């Protein structure tokens, strides 16, 4: 199956957010490492940079927005789940042009690919609850 440039951007942004969370390195270093170690020809670079830089810049705010829907503290989350939820929350709040169903579906796919066995269920549940307040105009 052919992977879209945006999906590839999300995958690399997830890897970047995870790397940043674990290492504490500057986002520019993380971005450079990803760009030099991956084939970026099939990646929506602008979207990748927007996601990675936006999540890193707004991590604390994103954690606060998703916190009520987790059932536990963001600090208690698996690092991959935390990175996925931060990415999805950023998209839900800052990338209004992306339909919420696409954001949730992409987050579920990332959880299936990179998370623990049941991560996708947790991610889906949290985002499904969060979208009601983060995108009320779209959710109805």
C-alpha positions in Angstrom: 0.0 0.0 0.0 1.2 3.4 -0.9 1.8 5.7 2.1 0.6 9.3 1.6 3.2 12.2 2.1 1.1 13.4 5.1 1.0 10.0 6.8 4.8 9.7 6.4 5.1 13.3 7.8 3.0 12.1 10.9 5.2 9.0 11.3 8.4 11.1 11.3 6.9 13.8 13.5 5.9 11.0 16.0 9.4 9.7 15.9 10.7 13.3 16.4 8.4 14.0 19.3 9.3 10.7 21.0 13.0 11.4 20.5 12.6 14.9 21.9 10.6 13.6 24.9 13.3 11.0 25.7 16.4 13.0 25.0 15.5 16.6 25.7 17.5 17.6 22.7 16.6 20.8 20.8 13.9 20.4 18.2 16.3 21.5 15.5 18.7 18.7 16.4 15.9 16.1 16.4 14.6 17.5 13.0 18.0 17.4 11.4 18.7 13.8 12.6 15.4 12.6 11.2 15.9 14.5 7.9 19.4 13.1 7.4 18.5 9.5 8.3 15.3 9.2 6.2 14.2 9.5 2.6 12.4 12.8 2.8 11.3 12.9 -0.9 8.0 11.2 -0.1 7.3 13.4 3.0 5.2 16.5 3.2 8.0 18.5 4.7 6.0 21.6 5.6 3.5 19.4 7.5 6.2 17.4 9.2 7.9 20.6 10.4 4.6 22.2 11.5 3.7 19.1 13.5 7.1 18.5 15.1 7.8 22.1 16.0 4.3 22.8 17.0 4.1 19.9 19.4 7.4 20.6 21.0 6.6 24.4 21.4 3.2 23.7 22.9 3.7 20.4 24.7 2.6 21.6 28.2 -0.6 23.3 26.7 -1.4 20.2 24.7 -1.1 18.0 27.8 -3.5 20.2 29.6 -6.0 20.1 26.8 -6.0 16.2 26.6 -5.6 15.6 30.4 -9.4 15.5 31.2 -9.9 12.7 28.7 -7.1 10.3 29.8 -8.3 8.8 33.0 -4.7 9.2 34.3 -2.0 11.9 34.3 0.0 12.6 31.1 3.1 11.8 33.1 1.9 8.3 33.6 1.4 7.6 29.9 3.7 5.4 27.9 6.0 7.8 25.9 4.7 6.6 22.5 1.1 7.1 23.6 1.9 10.5 25.0 3.6 11.5 21.7 0.7 10.3 19.7 -1.8 12.1 21.8 0.2 15.3 21.7 0.4 15.1 17.9 -3.3 14.5 17.6 -4.3 17.2 20.1 -2.1 19.6 18.1 -3.8 18.7 14.9 -7.3 19.0 16.5 -6.5 22.4 17.9 -4.2 23.9 15.3 -4.8 22.1 12.0 -8.4 22.9 11.6 -8.3 22.1 7.9 -7.8 18.4 8.8 -11.2 16.8 9.6 -11.3 15.4 13.1 -12.1 11.9 11.8 -8.9 11.9 9.8 -6.9 13.1 12.9 -8.4 10.3 15.0 -7.9 7.7 12.4 -4.3 8.7 11.8 -3.6 8.6 15.5 -5.1 5.1 15.8 -2.9 3.9 12.9 0.2 5.4 14.5 -0.7 3.6 17.8 -1.2 0.3 15.9 2.2 0.7 14.2 4.3 2.1 17.1 2.4 1.6 20.3 1.7 -1.4 22.6 -0.9 -4.0 21.7 -3.9 -2.1 23.1 -2.6 1.5 22.6 -4.9 2.2 19.7 -8.0 1.5 21.9 -6.8 3.9 24.6 -5.8 6.6 22.0 -9.2 6.2 20.2 -11.2 6.5 23.5 -9.3 9.6 24.7 -9.5 11.4 21.4 -13.2 10.5 20.8 -14.0 12.2 24.1 -11.6 15.1 23.6 -13.0 16.0 20.1 -16.3 17.0 21.6 -14.7 20.0 23.3 -11.8 20.6 21.0 -13.9 20.6 17.8 -17.5 21.2 18.9 -18.4 23.0 15.7 -17.4 19.9 13.6 -18.6 17.2 16.0 -22.1 18.7 16.3 
